[in-house]
Amino acid sequence: MWCEDCESIDEYFFETTWFWFFLPTTEAFGKLAVLCGEKNLEAYQAGEQPG
């Protein structure tokens, strides 16, 4: 069973600690990989790329 509140809590802890305490599973590692990719893309699009 999953709920919006659980997801919000999960996201809060990740944003605060950069680690999923509630879901140390393959799903969490998948989320981590995707989020890291998104953060890198956001930084690139924001003009933080070299040059």
C-alpha positions as CSV (number, residue, x, y, z in Angstrom):
1,M,0.0,0.0,0.0
2,W,1.3,3.4,-0.9
3,C,0.0,6.9,-0.2
4,E,0.8,10.5,-1.1
5,D,1.8,11.3,2.5
6,C,4.3,8.5,2.5
7,E,5.8,9.7,-0.7
8,S,6.0,13.3,0.6
9,I,7.8,12.1,3.7
10,D,10.1,10.0,1.6
11,E,10.9,12.9,-0.6
12,Y,11.5,15.2,2.3
13,F,14.0,12.9,3.9
14,F,15.8,12.4,0.6
15,E,16.0,16.2,-0.1
16,T,17.3,16.7,3.4
17,T,19.7,13.8,3.7
18,W,20.2,12.7,0.1
19,F,19.3,9.2,1.3
20,W,16.0,7.2,1.4
21,F,15.6,5.9,4.9
22,F,12.1,4.5,4.3
23,L,12.7,2.6,1.1
24,P,16.3,1.2,1.0
25,T,15.3,-0.9,-2.0
26,T,16.0,-1.2,-5.7
27,E,13.2,1.2,-6.3
28,A,14.9,3.8,-4.1
29,F,18.2,3.3,-5.9
30,G,16.4,3.7,-9.2
31,K,14.8,6.9,-8.0
32,L,18.3,8.1,-6.9
33,A,19.8,7.4,-10.3
34,V,17.0,9.2,-12.1
35,L,17.1,12.1,-9.7
36,C,20.8,12.5,-10.0
37,G,20.4,12.5,-13.8
38,E,17.7,15.1,-13.5
39,K,19.8,17.3,-11.2
40,N,22.7,17.2,-13.6
41,L,20.4,18.1,-16.5
42,E,18.9,21.0,-14.5
43,A,22.3,22.3,-13.7
44,Y,23.3,22.0,-17.3
45,Q,20.2,23.8,-18.5
46,A,20.7,26.5,-15.9
47,G,24.0,27.5,-17.5
48,E,26.4,25.7,-15.2
49,Q,28.0,23.8,-17.9
50,P,31.7,24.3,-18.6
51,G,32.6,27.0,-21.0
